[in-house]
Amino acid sequence: MIAVLKGSFVFLADLIRQLDFPLEIEFAQLSSYGRGKESAGKIKVVQDVRSDIKGRHVLVVEDIIDTGLTAAFFLDYLGKKKPASLKLCSLTDKP
């Protein structure tokens, strides 16, 4: 599992408690904001995952999908690392 910081941390903790199988947790931090709260339009990876995900099953845990741009960027970014599978789990999907 890869949790997108900082928002998904509490959701991740609740999700982990419900799962009954071994798993590894990684954290990543992304930024799509400029100086204020308005999106700068450009997404960057501030903190990357530390483990090699090649050939592994990966679940990205996010708290809120707002426009979907950040999630799409991150899934594409991780997909280039050749995981066996790549899925997204979000607490909320804003319409």
C-alpha positions in Angstrom: 0.0 0.0 0.0 1.1 3.5 -0.8 -0.5 6.2 1.2 -0.6 9.7 -0.3 0.4 12.1 2.5 -0.9 13.8 4.4 -4.6 13.5 4.0 -4.9 9.7 3.6 -3.1 8.9 6.9 -6.2 8.4 9.1 -8.1 6.6 6.4 -5.1 4.3 5.8 -4.9 3.5 9.6 -8.6 2.6 9.6 -8.3 0.5 6.4 -5.3 -1.4 7.7 -7.2 -2.4 10.9 -9.8 -4.1 8.7 -7.4 -6.2 6.6 -6.3 -9.6 7.7 -3.2 -10.3 5.6 0.4 -9.2 5.6 1.2 -6.0 3.8 3.8 -3.3 3.6 3.1 0.4 3.9 4.9 3.1 1.9 4.3 6.9 1.9 4.4 9.4 -0.9 3.8 13.1 -0.9 2.6 15.0 -4.0 2.1 18.7 -4.5 -0.1 20.5 -7.1 -0.3 23.8 -5.3 1.6 27.1 -5.7 2.0 29.5 -2.8 -1.7 29.7 -2.0 -4.5 27.1 -2.0 -5.0 27.4 -5.8 -3.6 24.6 -7.9 -0.5 25.6 -9.8 -1.5 23.1 -12.5 1.8 21.2 -12.3 2.0 18.2 -10.1 5.3 17.1 -8.5 6.4 14.2 -6.3 7.7 15.8 -3.1 8.4 12.5 -1.4 8.8 9.3 -3.5 8.2 5.7 -2.3 11.4 4.1 -1.0 10.8 0.5 -2.0 11.1 -1.0 -5.4 7.5 -1.8 -6.6 8.5 -3.6 -9.8 6.5 -6.8 -10.0 4.5 -6.1 -6.9 0.8 -5.5 -6.3 0.3 -1.9 -5.4 -2.8 -0.2 -3.8 -2.6 3.6 -3.7 -4.6 5.0 -0.8 -6.0 8.5 -1.1 -8.4 10.5 1.0 -10.2 12.7 -1.6 -10.2 12.6 -5.3 -11.1 16.2 -6.3 -10.4 16.7 -10.0 -8.7 13.4 -10.5 -5.6 15.0 -12.0 -3.3 14.3 -9.1 -4.4 10.7 -8.9 -4.0 10.2 -12.6 -0.6 11.7 -12.5 0.5 9.5 -9.6 -0.9 6.3 -11.1 0.9 7.0 -14.4 4.1 7.8 -12.5 3.9 4.6 -10.5 3.0 2.6 -13.6 6.4 3.4 -15.1 7.9 1.5 -12.2 6.3 -1.7 -13.6 4.2 -3.0 -10.7 2.4 -6.3 -11.2 -0.9 -4.4 -10.6 -1.8 -0.9 -9.6 -5.1 0.1 -8.0 -6.5 3.2 -6.3 -8.6 3.3 -3.2 -10.2 6.6 -2.2 -12.4 7.5 0.8 -14.2 10.2 -1.2 -14.6 11.0 -4.8 -15.9 14.6 -5.3 -18.2 15.0 -8.2 
